[in-house]
């Protein structure tokens, strides 16, 4: 019993009451959520999966995903929600998905609490529920992340049911076994990496049996071994088999394809450029401590303090009856992080890929707090503990209240909150703010009563869904922000993903033609732009059509109206390069670099200008500068190789091209230059090798 102000509170009742409140609260809070960055593509894949089964395997589009690679995902939770959407003809697809995901988030919280109850009692369970409620990033992903939250559910459920299974030995009941199969199958059906949980089961079982036998609590005999082998083998086979039921790729070849999927996930081919420590990295080139640091600056200090308490009182906790289960839980938290770091896996978007280890971490933190509370005897110290607990809760709680539904943008006090992290770390990397900006723009256009012409809305996120009820008046297109001047649009919605950190810090983004900003903690995370002129776009078209004189006039007019237009500056420089006016080209490229100092496109053009000006060393330096900042900007490799060819350094050129092809073996200009190099050397056999591969591409 917990003593508060002279009254006793039944801990069990408090635990279930709090869980019940969350059951209703979380789905309601999800109603405001936007569509996450991956959600549309996963929904489309789930429709393909539905059609696969509806056509009895004749529609094989679910197996053909060369760009998204989604055939490798079981994504059963997406598939189940889509089946329900199709059966019940749900109109508001994404809101339904978000409700379902919020329930998965609630069940994750509840099972984490039940696991804490199993390990430390109902007070530890209450601490677990509270700490997860105070975890903004976990809550934010509970609104619309149908990959990582359901997998977290499968992970914590499997661990909980493994523990229940072990605790019931030597005769686990039928219900216990069924729940274990369900947990394992659910985790594997979302990501093939869930197979790891079967190895957890085997490892934990062996260690548990050895511990129980050595402690004299369990007698190992032949009958027990036979029974356990039969039960574990059956559990493994059934959980794996059930996990494949909604995964077409896995069903086609139940052993080969899941293995291929695991290999593909281990070296996931999609890489993104994201901000970390104020610099831009490719996601496969982050420092080894990327995940650890991101967790350290985004997990609330109250959770970190709880985990620190767990580590400080580790020996005391491990002296309890269920010490082995606590050890297993600690392993389940630490092993995936260590595996990813040692393997050098491609991760991005902060630590959302390993959000499944967060509930185990929170349970450990709750055990740490519970241990402190058990040790305190005097009421005054208990009160002091509660005051400190509440004080540590204020920062994340304030963020949740003030910034819903953007909880996933949270940074703790170690960075100075979101304001301190702005420009140093990614903020709206999952494009949650696009929904609110789209709703605002629809209302704005209705109030403005624009002409009968179709309004063109550009976005740096595929957001057709937000304008589905306005298709007659509004057309939507995707744009790259830095090429915005090369597209025809009237309004643009730009989340601050893929915006250079220097521009964020210097206030260059959002641009001057912003008419509405979405802010969190006072910093802009999304902007609605209104186009004042289309001279930049018309100038781009004139340049494409070879009308350089008209293009020059239009682009200069565009820059008079807005000098902060990277595309117009680049295009005007291109016009002058074509007119052989290299000095003017250089002027506008340098203006562009004042806006965006490391902009590869501007640096590349400046290097080409230097080459045309016969300044090979300047060109060489600029190309090298590009590659230091971005080793995947492939035009810089061929540009640098050309500099070496022009200066008679053919072998250096060859090495640069080989380096390029080691990063991107399918880069056509580099393949062509290698073919020409060997042709020049008189090695026709090697030249044909490159030319033939080029033809195949």
DAJOLIN-V223725 format. One record per backbone hydrogen bond with DSSP energy under -0.5 kcal/mol. NH is the residue of the N-H (numbers start at 1). CO is the residue of the C=O. If there is no record, write none. Layout:
NH:CO ; NH:CO
This chain:
2:9 ; 3:1 ; 4:2 ; 4:7 ; 7:4 ; 9:2 ; 10:8 ; 11:9 ; 14:10 ; 15:11 ; 16:12 ; 17:13 ; 18:14 ; 19:15 ; 20:16 ; 21:17 ; 22:18 ; 23:19 ; 24:20 ; 25:21 ; 26:22 ; 27:23 ; 28:24 ; 29:25 ; 30:26 ; 31:27 ; 31:28 ; 32:29 ; 33:30 ; 37:430 ; 39:36 ; 40:36 ; 42:38 ; 43:39 ; 44:40 ; 45:41 ; 46:42 ; 47:43 ; 48:44 ; 49:45 ; 50:46 ; 51:47 ; 52:48 ; 53:49 ; 54:50 ; 55:51 ; 56:53 ; 57:52 ; 58:55 ; 60:58 ; 63:60 ; 64:61 ; 65:63 ; 69:65 ; 72:69 ; 73:70 ; 74:190 ; 75:190 ; 76:189 ; 79:75 ; 80:76 ; 81:77 ; 82:78 ; 83:79 ; 84:80 ; 85:81 ; 86:82 ; 87:83 ; 88:84 ; 90:85 ; 93:91 ; 96:92 ; 97:93 ; 98:94 ; 99:95 ; 100:96 ; 101:97 ; 102:98 ; 103:99 ; 104:100 ; 105:101 ; 106:102 ; 107:103 ; 108:104 ; 109:105 ; 110:106 ; 111:107 ; 112:108 ; 113:109 ; 114:110 ; 115:111 ; 116:112 ; 117:113 ; 118:114 ; 119:115 ; 120:116 ; 121:116 ; 121:117 ; 125:121 ; 126:122 ; 127:123 ; 128:124 ; 129:125 ; 130:126 ; 131:127 ; 132:128 ; 133:129 ; 134:130 ; 135:132 ; 136:134 ; 139:135 ; 140:136 ; 141:137 ; 142:138 ; 143:139 ; 143:140 ; 144:140 ; 145:141 ; 146:144 ; 149:145 ; 151:147 ; 152:148 ; 153:149 ; 154:150 ; 155:151 ; 156:152 ; 157:153 ; 158:154 ; 159:155 ; 160:156 ; 161:157 ; 162:158 ; 163:159 ; 164:160 ; 165:161 ; 166:162 ; 167:163 ; 168:164 ; 168:165 ; 169:166 ; 171:168 ; 177:173 ; 178:174 ; 179:175 ; 180:176 ; 181:177 ; 182:178 ; 183:179 ; 184:180 ; 185:181 ; 186:182 ; 187:183 ; 188:184 ; 189:185 ; 190:186 ; 190:187 ; 191:187 ; 194:191 ; 195:192 ; 196:193 ; 197:194 ; 198:195 ; 199:195 ; 200:196 ; 201:197 ; 202:198 ; 203:199 ; 204:200 ; 205:201 ; 206:202 ; 207:203 ; 208:204 ; 209:205 ; 210:206 ; 211:207 ; 212:208 ; 213:209 ; 214:210 ; 215:211 ; 216:213 ; 217:212 ; 218:212 ; 220:218 ; 221:219 ; 225:221 ; 226:222 ; 227:223 ; 228:224 ; 229:225 ; 230:226 ; 231:227 ; 232:228 ; 233:229 ; 234:230 ; 235:231 ; 236:232 ; 237:233 ; 238:234 ; 239:235 ; 240:236 ; 241:237 ; 242:238 ; 243:239 ; 244:240 ; 244:241 ; 245:242 ; 247:244 ; 248:246 ; 251:247 ; 252:248 ; 253:249 ; 254:251 ; 257:253 ; 258:253 ; 259:255 ; 260:256 ; 261:257 ; 262:258 ; 263:259 ; 264:260 ; 265:261 ; 266:262 ; 267:263 ; 268:265 ; 274:272 ; 274:281 ; 276:279 ; 277:424 ; 278:424 ; 279:276 ; 281:274 ; 281:279 ; 283:272 ; 285:282 ; 286:283 ; 290:287 ; 293:289 ; 294:290 ; 295:291 ; 296:292 ; 297:293 ; 298:294 ; 298:295 ; 299:295 ; 303:300 ; 304:300 ; 305:301 ; 306:302 ; 307:303 ; 308:304 ; 309:305 ; 310:306 ; 311:307 ; 312:308 ; 313:309 ; 314:311 ; 317:313 ; 318:314 ; 319:315 ; 319:316 ; 320:317 ; 323:320 ; 326:322 ; 327:323 ; 328:324 ; 329:325 ; 330:326 ; 331:327 ; 332:328 ; 333:329 ; 334:330 ; 335:331 ; 337:333 ; 338:334 ; 339:335 ; 340:336 ; 341:337 ; 342:338 ; 343:339 ; 344:340 ; 345:340 ; 347:283 ; 347:345 ; 352:349 ; 354:351 ; 355:352 ; 357:354 ; 358:355 ; 359:355 ; 361:357 ; 362:358 ; 363:359 ; 364:360 ; 365:361 ; 366:362 ; 367:363 ; 368:364 ; 369:365 ; 370:366 ; 371:367 ; 372:368 ; 373:369 ; 374:370 ; 375:371 ; 376:372 ; 382:378 ; 383:379 ; 384:380 ; 385:381 ; 386:382 ; 387:383 ; 388:384 ; 389:385 ; 390:386 ; 391:387 ; 392:388 ; 393:389 ; 394:390 ; 394:391 ; 395:391 ; 397:393 ; 398:394 ; 399:395 ; 400:396 ; 401:397 ; 402:398 ; 403:399 ; 404:400 ; 406:403 ; 409:406 ; 410:407 ; 412:297 ; 415:412 ; 416:413 ; 417:412 ; 420:416 ; 421:417 ; 422:418 ; 423:425 ; 424:421 ; 425:421 ; 426:275 ; 429:427 ; 431:428 ; 434:431 ; 435:432 ; 437:433 ; 438:434 ; 439:435 ; 440:436 ; 441:437 ; 442:438 ; 443:439 ; 444:440 ; 445:441 ; 446:442 ; 447:443 ; 448:444 ; 449:445 ; 450:445 ; 455:473 ; 457:455 ; 457:475 ; 458:456 ; 458:491 ; 459:477 ; 460:493 ; 463:461 ; 466:463 ; 467:464 ; 468:465 ; 470:467 ; 471:468 ; 473:470 ; 474:470 ; 475:455 ; 477:457 ; 479:459 ; 481:479 ; 483:480 ; 484:481 ; 486:483 ; 487:484 ; 489:487 ; 490:456 ; 491:456 ; 492:529 ; 493:458 ; 494:492 ; 494:527 ; 495:493 ; 496:525 ; 499:496 ; 504:500 ; 505:501 ; 506:502 ; 507:503 ; 507:504 ; 508:503 ; 509:503 ; 514:511 ; 515:528 ; 516:528 ; 518:526 ; 519:517 ; 520:523 ; 523:520 ; 525:518 ; 526:518 ; 527:494 ; 528:516 ; 529:492 ; 529:527 ; 530:513 ; 531:490 ; 538:534 ; 539:535 ; 540:536 ; 541:537 ; 542:538 ; 543:539 ; 544:540 ; 545:541 ; 546:543 ; 547:542 ; 548:546 ; 551:547 ; 552:548 ; 553:549 ; 554:550 ; 555:551 ; 556:552 ; 557:553 ; 558:554 ; 559:555 ; 560:556 ; 561:557 ; 562:558 ; 565:563 ; 569:565 ; 570:566 ; 571:567 ; 572:568 ; 573:569 ; 574:570 ; 575:571 ; 576:572 ; 577:573 ; 578:574 ; 579:575 ; 580:577 ; 581:576 ; 582:580 ; 585:581 ; 586:582 ; 587:583 ; 588:584 ; 589:585 ; 590:586 ; 591:587 ; 592:588 ; 593:589 ; 594:590 ; 595:591 ; 595:592 ; 596:592 ; 599:596 ; 600:598 ; 603:599 ; 604:600 ; 605:601 ; 606:602 ; 607:603 ; 608:604 ; 609:605 ; 610:606 ; 611:607 ; 612:608 ; 613:609 ; 614:611 ; 615:610 ; 616:614 ; 619:615 ; 620:616 ; 621:617 ; 622:618 ; 623:619 ; 624:620 ; 625:621 ; 626:622 ; 627:623 ; 628:624 ; 629:625 ; 630:626 ; 633:630 ; 634:632 ; 636:633 ; 637:634 ; 638:634 ; 639:635 ; 640:636 ; 641:637 ; 642:638 ; 643:639 ; 644:640 ; 645:641 ; 646:642 ; 647:643 ; 648:645 ; 649:644 ; 650:648 ; 653:649 ; 654:650 ; 655:651 ; 656:652 ; 657:653 ; 658:654 ; 659:655 ; 660:656 ; 661:657 ; 662:658 ; 663:659 ; 663:660 ; 664:660 ; 667:664 ; 668:666 ; 671:667 ; 672:668 ; 673:669 ; 674:670 ; 675:671 ; 676:672 ; 677:673 ; 678:674 ; 679:675 ; 680:676 ; 681:677 ; 682:678 ; 682:679 ; 683:678 ; 684:682 ; 687:683 ; 688:684 ; 689:685 ; 690:686 ; 691:687 ; 692:688 ; 693:689 ; 694:690 ; 695:691 ; 696:692 ; 697:693
